[in-house]
Amino acid sequence: MKILVGIDGSNTSREALQLAIKNARAFSGELMAVTSMATGTAEENEAIRAAEKNLGEVKAEAENAGVACVTHLLIRGNSAGEDIVEFAKANDVDLIVVGVKRRSRVGKILMGSSAQFVIMRAGCPVLTVK
């Protein structure tokens, strides 16, 4: 079973990681940790390094828990939701785990929601964590 977890450094993505690790252990699955950045210009080198470091920590945490984990930093000009959905489809992912940030309904309408996009567009089950 392939389980994708969206990682953005937030507390909710950390909680999503913990749930993804539990599911991967329970179903003898492989974990794919994904971080999405819209752009990767030279001015964003520090943010890219921070994302790579964070993914390295995620990989170590999963492997210390006995779960195989591969990491991917996606810089393809898409929103995080689009990247996750496209990556999941291209890699035959069986389950997506994402954290849901608490936001008002108006905030979601005005700013959108990566998790909401994934829930509505993914071709596989999506497990959300508050």
N, C-alpha and C positions, 0 to 999 in steps of 0.2 A: 504494500500500500504506500502510495506517495502522498505525503502531507506537506502542503505549502503553508508557511507562516509568514505574514507580513511584519517586517521589523522597521520601526521608525525611531527607536530610542525612547519612546514614551512608556509610562507605567503600564498602559493598557496593552502595548505590544509585548511587554515583558510577561504580563499575565497570559497573553495569548501563547507565548512561547512555552510557558509551563504546561498549559493544557495540550499543546501540540506534542510536547515531549511525552506526556502521559499517554496520549492516543497512539503515538508511534511505538511506544513500548508495548502497549496492550495488543496492538495489531501487527507486531513485528514489521513496522513500517520504516520508511526512509524519510527523513525530514529535509525539506528545502527551505532555507531561510532567505527571504528576498527583501532587499531595500531598493526603493525606487527614488531616483532623483530626476527632475525634469531636464536639467542641463548639467553639463560638466565642464564649464569654461575654466580658464586658468585662474580666474578670481575665486573659484569655488574649490580650489585644491585642498584647503583646510577642511571643508565640509566633506569632501570625498575621502580624505584620510580618516576623519572621524567615523564616517559610515563604515569604512573597511575595518577599522579597529573594533567597532561595535559588532560587526558580523563575525569577526574572529572570536570575540568573547562568547557570542551566541553558539558558535560551532563548538568551542571548548566545553561550554555548559551542557550542550546536548550529548556530546561524546562522553563526558564524565558521568552522565546518566545512563550510558549504555546504548545510545541511539546514534545511528549513522546520520551525518548531517553534511550537506553541501550548501555553500552560500553563493548568492548571486547579487551583485550590485548592478542594477539596471539603470542606464542613463541613455534613454532613447527618445526623449522629448515628449513622452506621454505623461498623463497624470498617474498617480500611484495606483488608482483603481484600474485604469486601462492596462498598465504594465502587469499587474497581478493577474487579471483575467486572461490577457494574451499569453503570458508565460505559463499559466496553468494549462491552458489549452494546448500549447505547443509541446508541453512535457507530460501530457496525460496524467495530470494530478488527480487524485481521488478525493481529496478533501482540502479545503482552504480554511485556515484559522486566522481571524483578524480581530484586532481590538477595536472597540467602538468608543470613540470619545464622546463624552456627554456634551451635547449642544442643544440649544433650543430649536424648535421647529423652524422658526424664522431664520436662524443661523444656518441650518441645513439648506433651506431654500435659496438663500443668498450666496452661500459659499460652497454648497455641494458637500458631499461626503464620500470619501474613498470607499469606506466600508459599504455604504449604501449602493454605490456603483457595482462593487463586487457581488453583493447579495443579489442584485437585479440581473446581472449579466453573466455570472459564472456558469459554466457548463457542468459543474459538479456541486456537491453539497458544500455549504459555507457555515462554519461554526463561529459565532461571534462571542466576544468576551467584553464585559463592561469593566 
